[in-house]
Amino acid sequence: MDFSLNDEQQAVAEAARGVMEGLSTPDRVDAVERSTDRMDRRLWSALADADLLGLVVPEDLGGNGHGMVELALVLEAQGRVVAPVPLWSTLVLGTLAVAEFGSDRLRRELLPRVASGEAVLTAALADVAGDLLLGRPGRSRVTAKQEGNFLVLDGTATAVPWAHVASHVLVPAITDDGTVVAVLDPQVAGITVERAETTNREIHPHLHLEGVRVPTEDVLAGGDPAEGSRVVTWMLERARTGLAALQVGVVESALSQTVDYLNGREQFGRPLSTFQATLLRVADTAIDTEAIRVTLLQAAWCLDSGRRSALPVGVCAWFASEAGQRAVHATQHLHGGMGADTSYPIHRYFLWGKQIELLLGTSSALLADLGHRVAGELRAGRMGLA
């Protein structure tokens, strides 16, 4: 399978790397992490000016109409510099779902504002990502009841990425008839935002909802509870693929920094890079990096081309989790005592790699789910992508 990028995709990758690497330096990231909201708004504006925030916004709404492959290239560029911006939450968790399942009014109201950098979106997927086995999303901790033309939501959505700066949050909720995904403003009456800091120093608040009223037209897929589980599964597949793209950038950059460190550091009068033990571990990390990359591209391609995507996404998610954490452990370890310094840049890559490993399912849970899916495909007599 040929995963060579076409000219347009190469242009997207180059533009993303140029903006990210030009503005997101280690000193800048450190300064942003010390701020209250921990969002690099200067970089966010630059991404909007470069038309990168409109990458997956439909063309009729002011965007570029690209797909998951192009979006993965931008997320990879973010991972390379561990830039503190809500790119994954806004474009993957929010924009893709609103563009696919949102009402005409919701799409017109939100998506042009995403492209211009005015709106930050996110989704509460942590709870529904937990129960992976049997290919079913888990149950939300938020319930919804119909009252006229409104849904009334109660409960708690935990660990919602960037909810403290989001203009709208997509929240799965359980009804008597199934699941719905409501799009709500976290500043409306009845919502309490509880600040929570994550492993990689981002803010992923818990949202406590009490009698929150959401118009029916602000519910995805027309508010049909029979469609809700399919919508959540659709969102989770793209969310996990986006995380894998971030992990490629994180691991690739961590490996590059480690190689530079080993070439410049000497022991017994020789560079550390000449010792067999370090060479072998670096080689293993390079293999892990490419494994994540190729499985990511396959998953993104399947999503964009309408092929059956559950298995490719499961494979890429598992590699991003398992191989990703193995790689960031190796790069930090190879830095020796410097790797133990929490203020040294490589430590930040370790934190990002660990968070991606666990964010939407542990590697063991992902592998168990993948095994179940493979067994099901074998029983059904089909293992291809068609």
WORACOR-V946945 format. One record per backbone hydrogen bond with DSSP energy under -1.0 kcal/mol. NH is the residue of the N-H (numbers start at 1). CO is the residue of the C=O. E is the energy in kcal/mol with one decimal. If there is no record, write none. Layout:
NH;CO;E
NH;CO;E
This chain:
10;6;-2.5
11;7;-2.0
12;8;-2.1
13;9;-2.5
14;10;-2.5
15;11;-2.5
16;12;-2.5
17;13;-2.4
18;14;-2.3
19;15;-2.3
20;16;-2.7
21;17;-2.6
22;18;-1.4
23;19;-1.5
24;20;-2.8
25;23;-1.0
29;25;-2.8
30;26;-2.3
31;27;-2.1
32;28;-2.4
33;29;-2.4
35;32;-1.7
40;84;-2.6
41;39;-1.4
44;40;-2.1
45;41;-2.3
46;42;-1.7
47;43;-2.4
48;44;-1.8
49;45;-2.5
50;46;-1.7
51;48;-1.8
52;47;-2.4
55;52;-1.0
61;58;-1.7
62;59;-1.7
63;58;-1.9
64;54;-2.9
65;57;-2.3
66;55;-3.0
71;67;-2.0
72;68;-2.5
73;69;-1.4
74;70;-1.4
75;71;-2.4
76;72;-2.4
77;73;-1.6
78;74;-1.9
79;75;-2.6
80;76;-1.7
83;78;-1.5
85;83;-2.0
87;85;-1.7
90;86;-2.1
91;87;-2.5
92;88;-1.4
93;88;-1.8
94;89;-1.2
95;90;-3.0
96;91;-1.6
98;94;-2.4
99;95;-2.8
100;96;-1.7
101;97;-3.1
102;98;-2.0
107;103;-2.7
108;104;-2.4
109;105;-2.2
110;106;-2.4
111;107;-1.6
114;110;-1.6
115;111;-2.1
116;112;-1.6
117;114;-1.2
118;113;-1.7
119;113;-1.8
122;168;-1.0
124;170;-2.9
125;123;-1.2
129;125;-1.4
130;127;-1.0
132;130;-1.3
135;132;-1.5
136;133;-1.0
138;128;-3.3
143;154;-3.2
144;174;-2.6
145;152;-1.8
147;150;-3.1
150;147;-1.4
151;214;-2.8
152;145;-2.8
153;212;-2.9
154;143;-2.1
155;209;-2.4
157;207;-2.8
160;205;-3.4
162;203;-1.8
163;160;-1.7
165;162;-1.6
167;120;-2.7
168;120;-1.3
169;184;-2.9
170;122;-2.4
171;182;-3.3
173;180;-3.0
174;142;-2.8
175;178;-3.3
179;225;-1.6
180;173;-2.5
182;171;-2.4
183;218;-2.7
184;169;-2.6
188;185;-1.9
191;188;-1.3
192;208;-2.5
194;206;-3.0
198;202;-2.6
201;198;-1.7
204;196;-2.6
206;194;-2.5
207;157;-3.1
208;192;-2.7
209;155;-3.5
210;190;-2.2
212;153;-2.2
214;151;-2.8
216;149;-2.6
218;215;-2.3
219;216;-1.5
220;181;-2.8
221;101;-2.4
223;220;-1.7
224;221;-1.4
227;224;-1.6
231;227;-2.1
232;228;-2.5
233;229;-2.5
234;230;-2.4
235;231;-2.4
236;232;-2.7
237;233;-2.2
238;234;-1.5
239;235;-2.5
240;236;-2.6
241;237;-1.7
242;238;-2.4
243;239;-2.0
244;240;-1.9
245;241;-1.7
246;242;-2.1
247;243;-2.4
248;244;-2.0
249;245;-1.6
250;246;-2.5
251;247;-2.8
252;248;-2.5
253;249;-2.2
254;250;-2.3
255;251;-2.5
256;252;-2.1
257;253;-2.5
258;254;-1.9
259;255;-2.4
260;256;-2.0
261;257;-2.1
262;258;-2.7
263;259;-2.1
264;260;-1.3
265;261;-1.3
267;270;-3.1
270;267;-1.5
272;265;-3.1
273;262;-1.6
274;271;-2.0
275;272;-1.5
279;275;-2.3
280;276;-2.6
281;277;-1.6
282;278;-2.5
283;279;-2.3
284;280;-2.3
285;281;-2.0
286;282;-2.3
287;283;-2.1
288;284;-2.3
289;285;-2.4
290;286;-2.0
291;287;-2.1
292;288;-2.2
293;289;-2.1
294;290;-2.6
295;291;-1.9
296;292;-2.1
297;293;-2.5
298;294;-1.9
299;295;-2.1
300;296;-2.9
301;297;-2.4
302;298;-2.3
303;299;-2.3
304;300;-2.3
305;301;-2.1
307;302;-1.5
308;385;-1.2
313;309;-2.7
314;310;-2.2
315;311;-2.6
316;312;-2.4
317;313;-2.7
318;314;-2.0
319;315;-2.4
320;316;-2.4
321;317;-1.9
322;318;-3.3
323;319;-1.1
324;319;-1.3
325;321;-1.7
326;322;-1.7
327;323;-2.2
328;324;-2.3
329;325;-1.9
330;326;-1.9
331;327;-2.5
332;328;-1.9
333;329;-2.5
334;330;-2.6
336;333;-2.0
338;335;-1.4
341;338;-1.2
344;341;-1.7
347;344;-1.7
349;345;-1.0
350;346;-1.7
351;347;-2.1
352;348;-2.2
353;349;-2.6
354;350;-2.2
355;351;-2.2
356;352;-2.5
357;353;-1.8
358;354;-1.2
359;355;-1.6
361;358;-1.0
366;362;-2.7
367;363;-2.4
368;364;-2.2
369;365;-2.3
370;366;-2.4
371;367;-2.7
372;368;-2.1
373;369;-2.2
374;370;-2.6
375;371;-2.4
376;372;-2.0
377;373;-2.4
378;374;-2.5
379;375;-2.3
380;376;-1.8
382;377;-2.5
